[in-house]
Structure formats: C-alpha cells, structure tokens
Amino acid sequence: MFKYTNAFTNRSGDSLPGYFAKLFDAGGNAVDIFADASSTPISTVSGVANAALSDENGMFRWYVANGTYDIRFYDANDVFVSVETGVPMVDAGALTVDLSAETGATLVGASGGTVQASLNARPTSTTLAASGGAALVGAIATGGNATNLGVIYNRLHVWTEDYNSFQEAFNAAIARGAELHFRPGVTYNWPATGVSVTGKVKVVATGASLVVSAAITALTFATGADGSEWDGGSWSYTGSLTSGYNASSNAILVTGTRNGAAVAPTFIQNVRIKNATFDGFGSIAVEWRYARNCGDENLRVLNGGYAGVYCYSVDLYRSSGLYVNTLAGQLDTGNPVTSELNAYGFTATALTGGTPDRVRDPHSRDIIVDSPTIINVPTWHAIDTHGADGMIVKNPTIIDCRRGVVFTGLTDRGASNCKSLGGTVTNNLSPSATNANGTYKKGEAFWDIGPSSVLRNSFNRFEGCSCFGHGNPNGNDGAVTIANANDGFYGIADEESQRVGWMIGANISRATIDARTTNTRHASVNPSVARIEGNNIDLRIARWRTDARNAAVDTNVMVNGLVVVNTNTGGTMFFEDFDLTACTAGELVSTSGNTIAATLSGNYSITSDITMTGVDSTVTATVRFVRQGRVCSVQLPASGLSGTSNATSLTLTGVPASFRPSVTTPAGTVSALDAGANYVLAYSLIDSSGVITLTRDADGNTSNWTNTGTKSLRGGLLQWLAA
C-alpha cells in the first residue's frame, strides 16, 4: 500500500487548508483511500467517505493500493477546483514484490514472455534510483528517478532541479500542464545553447537569479507557446561587451512565425513577461516579433546595450510599469565614433527598407505603454514608434535621455493615431555634454515627424505633456519638433529649453498648438520660444502663453518669441490666444525685416520697426503692431519720432503685410509738430501697401506740411481694419 503525503498550495505557494482530495481510476471510478496501512477508512479523519482533508498546513495524507490515479481537488463546499491526472502511486518498498508478481512484467514495460524472464530483466535498485529511472516504471520519459515519483507527481508544479537540463524541465512542464518553478534564493547558470519553448507554460522565478554568460538569446517563446507566462527572477549577463554593447546578447525573445511573401505571419498570442529584472544585456532585454495580445508588466532593465523592450510587428500590446535605467547605444560597426548609437527604452516598429511587404511584415498597432520610467539614454530615444498605428504613451517619467517621446515613420508610412498623455520629460545633462559620436546629449523631448512631404504622420496628439531642459544647445532642433504631419494636437509646456523651444518645420496641415513656455535660454545666442522654418504650414495656435521671465537662469533668457522665417511660403497661421509679451525682442519676429511670407490671422502682435519719411535723415522707432481679428493698431512711442523737414509730405512705412487693409482706410489722429512751432492734429490714412500718410487737415491734402524746421509725431494710437 502506498502512503501519499504532500502539501496543497496555490500558485503563489500559499498553503490551502480545508480542501478535499478524492482518487479516481482510469475509468472514472472512485477509489477507496485509507487513514493508515491497516485500511482504516479515511472518513474517520476527514468525516467524508473516500475524501482526504488538508490540515491547517495544507497537508494531505492517505494510504491507497498501488496504482495510477487521478486526484480531484474540491473546496470545503464540495465545489471542484482542479485535477491532476495519471499520478502513479507505487510503494517503493514493495517494488520488488510487485515485480515478482504474476503481472510484474508489465511494470518494466514487457509486452510478453515468462514471468521469470521478466524478473531476470527487472531493473536493479541502482538503475531505478538513477536519473531517468522513472521511465522504467512507466513514469515521465523526460527525466527524474523512481525514488522521487511521489514528489514530482503529487504537486501542481515542478522544479527545474527535477530534470537533467532546463530544456527538459520546460518540456516536462509543458507536457504535464504544470508550472515550472525556479527556487527563490538560488543562482542558476543558464545553458550556453539557450532554451526554446514551443508549448504553453507558466514559469515562476520569483527570488531566483539567472546568469547568462554566453552571447545568445537565452530564452525563446516560439510559435506554439501561446498563453505562456514568465513571472519574476533576476536575469544578468556576464559575457563580453564592447562599449556596453553586444548584438548577440539578448535575454528573452517572444516570436511568431514570419511566413512567405504576401502571407500574413503566424502570430504568437497571449504571452506575458512580468516582474523580472534584466541587468547588463548588451542588446535587447525582451524582444517581441509577430506577437498579438501580449505584454510586459513591472520589468526592470538595467545597464543595457540597445533596447529595453523592442516590439516588431506587434498587435494589441500592453506594457505597464516598465523601468529602464541606462542604455549604451547600438554600435553599428563596433566603433562609437562612427556609430549612430541607436537605443530605445521602448520601441514599436516593423521591417523597413526597400519596398516592404506589409502583409508579411505588418506595422505595429494598438500599443499602450503605461507609466514607464526611462532614465539615462543619452544617445537616442526613450520611447518611440516607427510607423505604428495607435500607440499610446501614458504618464511617462523620462530623465536624461537625448529624446523623449518620438512618433516617426518608416519608408512607406508615418505614425498615425498615436498619443502621449501626461508625464514629464527632463534633461539635466550639461549643455556641452556630447556622446562618443559627437551628438549632443540634449535633444528633442517630443517629436512628431513623418518620413516625407507625401508620407506624413497623421492624427497624433500630445496632451498635458511637459518638458524641462531639452533642446539642442548647438542648433535649432527645438525641445518640441514637428514636420511632415497632418491633424496633430500639441498640448505641451516647455521650461528652460535650450536655444529653441519649438521647431516647426515644413508640410504641416491642420495642426493645433496649446502651449506654455517658460524661460527659453542660452549662454551665448538669443534664444527663441519657437521657430517656423518650413513651407506649406497650416497652423492654429489655440493658446500660447509664457510664465514670468527669470533673467537669472542664463545669460540670455526669453529674447525672441515666435520667429517666422521668410521662406515659409504657402503657410497660414491663425492666432487665437497668443501672448508672448515676456519676450524682450517681441512676440512675433521675422528674420527678414517686416516680411512674413505666410498668411497670418487671428489675435497676435508683431514687434517691428516703423520709419518716418519727409525728413532729411532716417528716423525709425521700434513699435508693437497688435491684431485682434481684423482690428489692427500701433502705439507710437511716447518719445515721438522727430527730424528736420525736407518735404511737404509726412508718411510712416513698415506696416507688416498681415496688418494691411485691402483699400485705403482712415487710421485715426495723432499730435504732430510742424515747422518746429505749431502743434496740430494730424489725420492718417493707411493704404494696401502699408504706407500711413498723415495730413494737417481733414480735407486729405497730403502736401500741406512745411518743408523746413522740425517735423515730429508725438505718442499716440493708430487703429484700422485689416483686409
């Protein structure tokens, strides 16, 4: 008679007292179990016929005739919980007796012959106790020994130590439908050949350490491993690296199958990697290829080379609580000086180059990256997508990365329907800090750039985002950069951006900006809140405001507002709530005098020079032109404009194009001095070329000024309607 003793636990290892266990044979018939070797009914202990009761420590104990049974577990209300099928219960002490019985030959797999011949062929006790001995009595063929049959089969999980290799352990767990456990506090040396999983398995490695010394992909979940899960454990790589990088050093790969041309991939599905740490892997910690409805949870990636989590043709992916600290960057040639040093805390992409087959290699789509923390990726991107549809980044914390959240494209399409929601992107690195390849460690915090004027990003949104200390101190890249994008929304607050806060490039349609800028700064050049440099721009500024200027943060602070470069032809800009008055050189500044090629409308102001004619020298003053809808105004300086008259006329030139009327129209009156003696009320008219003509009388005579003596205009407000 076989004595069974084992604990009943849940997947977390907690004991489960008060549960019942019953045995059934292969035909589904209930089997008698006993309280002792004297066949005392188990009901004397449990109170229920042929049902054992787990004690306060979750332990089951019973006696049963030698055989193979199914164990069915029930809760205190007799509700079925789970089943373990085909569990051998063989009394090792009676093994010799069983082998010498009339049917003993079957226990060693004999299909015929005499009993004596079977006895002569029976295994020795040494053989039965050896690794693989369990197979000799009809147990698992993958490993184990006869003496621990009652250990392996009488629980809901297996330990890796029960098998000759990790691969055997994975295979056995898959075959049994059992969990595979690594022991807490134990360090395991991962095999140099790696491990491949092609069936469903849950792996629990909480508290275990897994050391990989070979430059390999350590663990691969391949097609067939749908529904698998890895939970816990601390992975580390101790092999060779070059400047922190090794292209072959990867921890976990989850991959479906890439099929032939124009054939959709076979996706691997419903795989989860969670609660694990990856330290020192020179390439990728966790890579996903052709994966659907998969995800990661609470992963920590430390001191990596190329990527924390890398997604390639994924569909319906969820990442939660990802933490990445320090990536060295990819060495394209093994030489940091010539390499691009690509690195990604999290990225979602697809095959690119040439003419991609998007049936075979689809774009990634429907991805959520929730509450990630990415630190110290100074060479490249914290989070990005290349050409994905529907990637959402929620509440990221990004610190000391060259670029923060990047939505960009591939050779055949831009990123679309992507969102960055909330969170902060901070770069505290020195403005002079550079990478090994010479690139600056300060770059863009937010990037929405499509691949070309034809293939644009579309419908991407940045809502409630903020950044601090970004922007290239050596160029006009900006802390926020937009180009080749349609229908974007940019709700971003930038603070202490270097040199340029926002860089707005070419080919932008129906973009909306809701921004707040604080203390754009630089040590040696005049910084700009934003620059509009490209052509073909359709831009709506719903709101753009500044906080109070703090001149103490740098040598030059908040000098230029929105700088409009003269080459931006084919552009339209509508200003709804625009107030950059904290900028010392003006809110809207042209790089070519008063010329702005784009069509402007709405509510805004331009600080520019106005010139008085009808005097013998050049007389100019810097004034602020204000537009509210069609109503335009200019406040002449209180100190006035004054010169020696040499003509009977008096005009003002330099009105910006967007402030000009379509026909000559009155612009109000100001006080004027004629011939140095008489103050008069001067009437003004502004024409479609932007020339303001002033007359001494209301009759419109433009030639009634004295052509000698002092001619001057005192401070006053002129106002008119633009076209």
Secondary structure as GFF3:
##gff-version 3
##sequence-region A 1 723
A	DSSP	beta_strand	2	7	.	.	.	ID=ss1
A	DSSP	beta_strand	20	24	.	.	.	ID=ss2
A	DSSP	alpha_helix	43	46	.	.	.	ID=ss3
A	DSSP	beta_strand	52	53	.	.	.	ID=ss4
A	DSSP	beta_strand	59	64	.	.	.	ID=ss5
A	DSSP	beta_strand	67	74	.	.	.	ID=ss6
A	DSSP	beta_strand	80	89	.	.	.	ID=ss7
A	DSSP	three_ten_helix	92	94	.	.	.	ID=ss8
A	DSSP	alpha_helix	95	100	.	.	.	ID=ss9
A	DSSP	three_ten_helix	104	108	.	.	.	ID=ss10
A	DSSP	alpha_helix	115	120	.	.	.	ID=ss11
A	DSSP	alpha_helix	125	129	.	.	.	ID=ss12
A	DSSP	three_ten_helix	133	137	.	.	.	ID=ss13
A	DSSP	three_ten_helix	146	148	.	.	.	ID=ss14
A	DSSP	alpha_helix	149	152	.	.	.	ID=ss15
A	DSSP	beta_strand	157	159	.	.	.	ID=ss16
A	DSSP	three_ten_helix	160	162	.	.	.	ID=ss17
A	DSSP	alpha_helix	166	176	.	.	.	ID=ss18
A	DSSP	beta_strand	179	181	.	.	.	ID=ss19
A	DSSP	beta_strand	187	189	.	.	.	ID=ss20
A	DSSP	beta_strand	195	197	.	.	.	ID=ss21
A	DSSP	beta_strand	202	204	.	.	.	ID=ss22
A	DSSP	beta_strand	209	212	.	.	.	ID=ss23
A	DSSP	beta_strand	217	221	.	.	.	ID=ss24
A	DSSP	beta_strand	229	231	.	.	.	ID=ss25
A	DSSP	beta_strand	234	237	.	.	.	ID=ss26
A	DSSP	beta_strand	250	255	.	.	.	ID=ss27
A	DSSP	beta_strand	268	269	.	.	.	ID=ss28
A	DSSP	beta_strand	272	274	.	.	.	ID=ss29
A	DSSP	beta_strand	277	279	.	.	.	ID=ss30
A	DSSP	beta_strand	284	297	.	.	.	ID=ss31
A	DSSP	beta_strand	300	304	.	.	.	ID=ss32
A	DSSP	beta_strand	307	320	.	.	.	ID=ss33
A	DSSP	beta_strand	323	327	.	.	.	ID=ss34
A	DSSP	beta_strand	344	349	.	.	.	ID=ss35
A	DSSP	beta_strand	365	370	.	.	.	ID=ss36
A	DSSP	beta_strand	373	386	.	.	.	ID=ss37
A	DSSP	beta_strand	389	394	.	.	.	ID=ss38
A	DSSP	beta_strand	397	408	.	.	.	ID=ss39
A	DSSP	beta_strand	419	421	.	.	.	ID=ss40
A	DSSP	beta_strand	424	426	.	.	.	ID=ss41
A	DSSP	beta_strand	446	449	.	.	.	ID=ss42
A	DSSP	beta_strand	457	458	.	.	.	ID=ss43
A	DSSP	beta_strand	461	468	.	.	.	ID=ss44
A	DSSP	beta_strand	480	483	.	.	.	ID=ss45
A	DSSP	beta_strand	485	486	.	.	.	ID=ss46
A	DSSP	beta_strand	489	495	.	.	.	ID=ss47
A	DSSP	beta_strand	500	504	.	.	.	ID=ss48
A	DSSP	beta_strand	508	518	.	.	.	ID=ss49
A	DSSP	beta_strand	521	522	.	.	.	ID=ss50
A	DSSP	beta_strand	528	532	.	.	.	ID=ss51
A	DSSP	beta_strand	537	546	.	.	.	ID=ss52
A	DSSP	three_ten_helix	551	553	.	.	.	ID=ss53
A	DSSP	beta_strand	556	557	.	.	.	ID=ss54
A	DSSP	beta_strand	560	564	.	.	.	ID=ss55
A	DSSP	beta_strand	572	575	.	.	.	ID=ss56
A	DSSP	beta_strand	578	579	.	.	.	ID=ss57
A	DSSP	beta_strand	588	590	.	.	.	ID=ss58
A	DSSP	beta_strand	599	613	.	.	.	ID=ss59
A	DSSP	beta_strand	619	628	.	.	.	ID=ss60
A	DSSP	beta_strand	631	635	.	.	.	ID=ss61
A	DSSP	beta_strand	641	644	.	.	.	ID=ss62
A	DSSP	beta_strand	651	653	.	.	.	ID=ss63
A	DSSP	three_ten_helix	657	659	.	.	.	ID=ss64
A	DSSP	beta_strand	665	674	.	.	.	ID=ss65
A	DSSP	beta_strand	678	686	.	.	.	ID=ss66
A	DSSP	beta_strand	692	695	.	.	.	ID=ss67
A	DSSP	beta_strand	710	713	.	.	.	ID=ss68
A	DSSP	beta_strand	717	721	.	.	.	ID=ss69
###
